[in-house]
Amino acid sequence: MWEYLRTGGKRAAACWHRRAGKDAVLLHHNACSVFEHVGNYWYLLPEYNQCRKAIWDAINPHTGKKRLDEVFPPEIRTKTLAQEMKIEFPNGSTWQLMGSDNFDALVGSTPYGLTFSEYALSNPSSWGFLSPILLENGGWAVFNSTPRGKDHFHKMIQHAIKADDWFGEILGADETGIFTKEDLQNELVRLQDEHGEAYGKAIWLQEYYSSFEAALPGSVWGESLAKVSQDGRITDVPFTEGFPVFTAWDIGRTDDTVIWFYQVISNEIRVIDYHADNFKEVPEYAQVLRDKKALYGYEYGLHWLPHDAVPKRMGMGGKSILQQFIEEDVGDFAPVPNLKKEDGHQAGRATFHKCWFDEEKCFEGIEHLKSYRRQYDEVKKVFSKDTVHDEHSHAADAFRYLSLTWQKSKVQVPEISQIQKFHMGNVTQVNFGQLKKEHFAKKRREREYGRN
């Protein structure tokens, strides 16, 4: 990669293993570039609050010197702006640390060189906003990262390897010689002791062998999915005639809507299909159900919608999403119980033991499940209970709903109460007197149940 960049290469992506020196190489490339072409050079980490500790104040453990003093010796600078984490040079060039999390504030500026460090953890929209600047001024961009599942960085590195005008490289520890075999084996043992056999090895392969197949650190269901894969339960899972197809949904109006299609057979959950789309209305998603029925012969059981599909929406003619789907006449619909997200995570872990996934049709959804992860607390250095909301969340939310309802899918359609009908907008023949009567009848049943 160094030779490619030093000879004028404009686009490069490097997927190197942990401690391979990704930032060291690219920082020195930046140091050369600021004197070769006058311009503004930005070094972007995933989040701005990481910049000072990770780069600006970092100490080289091998020399005991500040990392940036080695890369940009004070003698070659004209000004160091610590508050802005910015360095100015005699020829007019500048170098500055920034975060990809506030990229929209950067639009309008004119960098000539961009370095994205740990791009797999960065906001991919940042490159989309900044790339037109480099197209106009002929600047360069370099991306480095260790893998974090098959995400935007995976797509980029695959493109970089194939494209003539890019440089792409994936390096594992067996190719660099930085660690001995004994070092690597000791790391494997440590990770398996900390995280379990399957998940520990998955992390080891990801961090030291640049594997995109491994589950993410902080992954909510990483260990469960590693076991599913290890057991060979991601394979060809065809539709079985004579058994209904159930669906579990996550519905988004400004982002993705996701549908998992599954059958429950002999206490196995056979996940046979997956669909994701965005910016569509209810009739268009109803047509997806019709199309799959025509193409594959699916006979639908119950369709499970998120609990927030029940309330009426002012922008939908006073009708709820649930009511709109019912009117499409593509099967029976019901809302998922409104439980805590962590309950859904626990249900998911229990459900994976029973799941088989169709490898081809569910590929995209499985990759999202692998990448669904918890937020990392930089202060406490632990993963929190809160999850990251990104492009992986929608498939995960829909799978949570599957996990909470698959056993109920085997029984008859839950009766929609008068209160639910009222919220749905189906208020014909329903008045407050009936709602009051139903409410007190329910309370009586609860008291009688408690006495028994």
Secondary structure, 3 states (H helix, E strand, C coil): CHHHHHCCCCEEEEEECCCCCHHHHHHHHHHHHHHHCCCEEEEEECCHHHHHHHHHCCECCCCCCEHHHHHCCHHHCCEEECCCCEEECCCCCEEEEEEHHHHHHCCCCCEEEEEEECHHHCCCHHHHHHHHHHHHHCCEEEEEECCCCCCHHHHHHHHHHHCCCCEEEEECHHHHCCCCHHHHHHHHHHHHHHHCHHHHHHHHHHHHHCCCCCCCCCECCHHHHHHHHHCCCEECCCCCCCCCEEEEEECCCCCEEEEEEEEEECCEEEEEEEEEEECCCHHHHHHHHHHHHHHHCCCEEEEEECHHHCCCCHHHCCCCHHHHHHHCCCCEEEECCCCCHHHHHHHHHHHHCCEEEECCCCHHHHHHHHHCEEEEECCCCEEEEEECCCCCHHHHHHHHHHHHHCCHHHCCCCCCCHHHHHHHCCCCCCCHHHHHHHHHHHHHHHHHHHHC
